[in-house]
Amino acid sequence: MMWEWRRRRAVRRVEPGDGRPLKRFRWWQLPFRALFHLRLTHIDGRQEVYSVDVRHGQNQSSGNVRARLYLGGRLHSQSRLPAVLPVTGGVIEVRMSGFGLKRCHYVTDDGGEFQLTPDPASAEGRRARLDRSHPSLSRRVAALSAGILVAAVAVLVPQLVEQITAPAAIAQHTGRFHSPVDLPKWGNIAIGLATAAASTERALRLRYSRLLDGAAG
């Protein structure tokens, strides 16, 4: 019920587009632009090509990141994230984490879900190409990212609990917790950088875990 209410609210945020053309993806946009495509073929053979363009690096902290939906290369509609953009036969849902997109899926009216195809020039497209051309290496990179996040949670959470229970007003009710791991400042910084890199790699594959990636962000 809550999800349906949020979805209807997101649909109401959608604004019509002005028909401006979709700009080509440039290499220097890799850190802050995501571009995905959806090709729909109808029974009569007619095709529609939708593109979702998200510029997330420059204004992510403002909470006003927008997903722009292009149809046939022209701006069709747009919305603030999280976005639910109506298309033929369903909607495109777009959501992001602190490290990039965590969802860009076509959800059909009958409940089917399909991830959109990343533009080959985008960072997501380059990561997908690595998966196709070197699947073994891709799996090892994915496993390394997950392992880094698991290790980070195991190390950082106990230290956080120790800080929370340190004040006397809290310790007298819960007791003071002492973390079994006590890293120097540089160690925590290194773990923070590693977790950011791991979550960014997962975002390029639209993978997200509230426990792992959420804790990192």
N, C-alpha and C positions, 0 to 999 in steps of 0.2 A: 504493500500500500504506500509506504513512504517513497519507494523507488518510483512508482507510477506518478506520484505527486511531483517529485523532482523532475521527472521526464517531461511532464506536461508544462511545468514551469520553464524548463529549458527551451521547449518548442516555442513558447510565447516570446522568448528573447530574440528569436530569429528575425533579422531585418532583410529586406530585399536588396539585391545587388544593383549596381549601376551599369553593368555590362562591360566594364573595363577588361582589357585582355590580361590573361595570366602571363606574368613575366617569367622568362627563362631562369632556371636555377643556375647560380654562379658559384664557383668553387669557394669563394671567400664567405659564402653564406652558410657553410657547413656547420659552424657551431650554434647558429641561432635560427635556422629555418628548417622546417619539416614539410615535405611535399609528398602526398600520396594520391594514387589514382584508382578509379573504379570504372570498369567497362561493363556495361549491361547490354545484353543482346535480347531483343524482344522476339516473340513468336514469328512476327512478320519479317524478321531479319534486320530490322532497324536497330542501330546501335546508339547508345548514349555513353559519353565519356565524362565522368565527374572527376574533379580534382579538388583535394583539400589542402589548402596552404596555411601553415601556421608559423608566424614569426614570433618565436618564444624567447629569444635571448635578450632582447633589448628592453622589454617592458614586463618581464615575468613577475617582478616583485610588486608591480602596481596592481595586480589582480585584474587587468584589463586585456589580457591576451585574447586574441580573436581567431576563430577558425573561419576562413573564407572558402566558400564552396563555388567552384567554377563548373559550368556546364558547356561543353564544347569550346573550352578555352575562354569563356566570358564569365565575369563575376555574376553568379546567380543569387546567392544569399550569403549572409554572414551572421556570426553570433559570438558573444563572449563565451569563454570556456568555464565550466564544462558545457559542451554544445551538443545539441540533438538537431541535426539538419535533415529535413524531409527531402526524400528523393523518390524516384519511381519505384514502387514496390516495397518501400520501407523507409528507414532513416539511417543516417550515418552518425555514429556516436563518437565524440572526440573528447578525451580527457588527458590531463597531463600531471606529472609529478614534478618534483623539484629538479629533475635531471633530464626531462624531455617528455615526449608523449608516452603515456602508458596504455592508451586505447585509441584506435582509429579503425572502427569496424562498421561494416554494413550489416544492419539487423533487418531482416525481412519481416513482412507483416505476419508470416506464419512462424516466426521465432528463430529462423536460421541466422547464424552469425558467420561473417567472412571478413578477415582482415584485409584492408586495402593494400595495394601493391605500392611500395615506396618508389619514388622517382630514382632512376639509376644514378643520377648525379648527386643525390642527397647523401648524407651520412648514413641514414637508414638503408638506402639502396646499396651503398658500398658494403655495408655489413652483410646484407642479404646476398650480395655477389660472392663474398668470402664463404658464406655457408654453402652456396652452390658449387663453387670451384674447389674448395678445400674443406669438405665436411668434417674430416677428422680433426683438423686444426680448429675449426669452428666449435666443435664440441668441447675441445680442451679449453678454449678461451671461455666458453660459457660456464664450464665447471669451475674454472679458476675464479670467475666473478662471483659465483654463488658461494664458493668456499671462503673468499675474502669477507663477504657479508656475514656469513655464519660466525666466523672468527671474530669479526668486529663486534657483533652483538654479545658474544660470550665475554669479551674483554671490557667493553665500554659500559654495558648495563650494570654490572656489579659496582663499578666506580661511581656511576650516577646514583645508585641506591645509597651508597656510602655518603655521598654529599647531601642527599635528601634527609637522611636520618641523623646527620651531624648536629643540627641545632638542638640545644637542650630541651626546648619545648616539645620537640617531636620525639627525641630519644627517650624521654621519661615515659612515653606511652608505648613506643614500639621497640625500644632498645636500639642501640647504635650498631649498625651493620658495618663490618670491616671487610672490604673487598680483598679477595685472595690475590688480586692482581693490582699492582701499584706501579704504573708506568710513569716515566719522566714526561715532562711537557712535550719534548721533541717526539717521543714515542706516540703520544696521543695525536699529535699533528700528522705524523706519518700514517697512522691508521685512518685518520679522517680523510687524507688525500687518497688513500687506497680505496676506501669505501666509496668516495665520490666517483672515482674512475670506474669501479665495478658497477655501480648503479647506472652510470652513463652508458656503459656497454650494454647493460640489460635494457635500458630505455631504447637503444637503437633497434632492439628486437621486439619492442613493445611488451617486455616482461616486467611484471611488477608484483611485489609481495608487500603487504602492509607491514608485516613483521620485519623483513629484511631491508627493503628499500625505504620503507617509511621511517624506520629507525635511523637509517643513514641520512635521510633528508630532514 
